[in-house]
Amino acid sequence: MKTTKTKILAGVVLLAAVLIIAGIVWAKATMTAVTGTTYVTPSEQEPLKEWTDDDGIWHVRGEVANYVYEGDLEGTGIGIVNINLDFATGNGDESGYSTSVMTWKGLNGTFEGSFYVIYTGWVGVGHGVYYGTDDFAGMKLIEDFTIDFTVTPDPPYAVNFEGIILDPNSE
């Protein structure tokens, strides 16, 4: 009976210690809102593959795009993009991976990650998740963005973004 009480007491103490440590770690993390515009220009480099299928859907694989960021985040980047787009309707999708060298609040580093976009009537709504290196090590940039080809039909395309930088290491 005494060993059972001791085990229960030890379990309660261990659980309390885990909750306290988790609370301390959680309390240190911050989320900071960021907004801005990314200007996207297709590279002069040919995509790896490009074709139009029998349904009139344009497919591109491995298109290189160059980025310039303005707003809370500043810098440049490069993306590798895959596109499926119906030119008759402006509907389709896009996905890709990007690496961007940025400055933010006196920090310098890189955010790398993937994104996707759904197009409806030439307006794209997208989401991206990027992981930081250098000064941004351990941070995550999570963004939602829109691109409206009815407003900017020619490059550089203006992509408006808003998101958060999650910093688990802040104090």
N, C-alpha and C positions, 0 to 999 in steps of 0.2 A: 504494500500500500504506500509506504514511504517513497519507494522508487518511482511509482506512478506519479505522485505529487511532484517529485523532483523533476521528472521528465516533462510534465505539463508546465511547471514553472520555467524550466530552461527553454521550452518551446515558445512561451509567451515573451520571455526576455529577448530571444533571438528574433522573433517577429517584430517586436518594438524597435530593435536595433536596425533591422532592414528598412522599416518604414521611416525612421529618422534619417538614415543615410540617403534613401531615395528622395526624401523631402529636401535635403540639402542640395543634392545634385540637381533636382528639378528647379529649385529656386534660382540657381545660377544661370539657367538658360534664358535667353531673351529672343523676342521676335520683333524685328524692326521692319516697318512698311517701306517699300521702295516703289518709285514710279519713274517712267521715262519713255523714251522713244528709241527704238533700234532702227537704223536705216540699213536696209538690205540691198545689196547689189550683186547680181549673178556674176560669177567669175568669167573670164574670157576662156577658161579651160572647158573643153567639151565634157559633157557628162559621160559616165561609163557606158550607159545604154539609154536610148530614147526611141520610142515608137508610138504610133497611134493604132489602136486595135479596131476591129470591125464595127464596134459600137461607137466609134468616134472619141474614145477616151484616150487622152494623151498621158503617156507613162514616161517617167524620167527616173533613172537610178543613178545615184552618185553625182548629182549636181553640186558643184562647189559654190558657196555663197559667202560673201564678205560682209561683216557687220561693223557698224559704228554706233556706239551707245552714247546717248545724251540724257541727262537728268540726274537722278540720285546716284546712278552708276555711270561711270565714264570709261571708255576704252574701245578696243577693237576685238574682233573675233572672226572665226571662220567656221562654217558649217558644212556638213555633207548631208544632202537632202534627197529624199525620194518623194515623187509627186505622182498622183493619179487625178486627172482633172478633165471634166467634160466641158469643152469649150462652148457647147450649145447652151448650157445651163449655168455654168460657173460653179457647179457642185463637184466635190471631190474630197481628197484628203492628202495630207503631207506628213511625213515623219522624218526625223533626222537626229543627228548628234552634233554638238557644237563645243568648241573650246574658245573661251574669251578671256583676254587679259584686261583686268579692270582696276579702277581705283574707287574707293568708297570710304568716306570718313577717315582719310589719311592712311588707309590700308591699301596694299597692292598685292595682287595675286591673280589666280586663274580660277574660273568656274567652268567645269566640264560636265556635260550631261546630255540628256535626250529630251525631245519635245515631239508633240503631235499637233496637227491642225485639222479641223473639219471645215470645209468650205461649203457655203450655201449662198447661191446667187452672187458669187464673187466676193463674199465677205468671209474671212477666215477667223475662227475662234480657236485658240490654242492654249496649251498648258505645257510647261517645262519644269524639269527638276534637275538642278545642277549642283555638283559637289565642289567645295573649295580646296585649293592648295595654297602654299606659301602663307601669306598673312591671313588667308581665308581658311586655313586648314581646320577641318572639323565643322565648318559652316555649310549650310545648305541654302541655296537660292531656289525658291519655289515661286513661279510666276504664271500669271494668266495674261494672255495678250490677244489683240485683235489686229487684223490687217484688212483694209477695205480697198480692193482694187478698183472700185467705182470712183474713189477719191484720188488715189495715186496709182494710175494704170501703168506708169513707166518708172523704171528704176531711177534713183533709189526708192524702194518701197518703204513707207513709214509704218512701222509696227509699234503700236502703243502697248506698253506693258504696265502691270501693277503686280506686286507680289510682296513676299516677305523674305528676309534673311534670318534664318534660324541659327543662333549662335549658342551652342551648348556650353561654351567656355567663358562666357561673359561673367562679369562680377558685379 
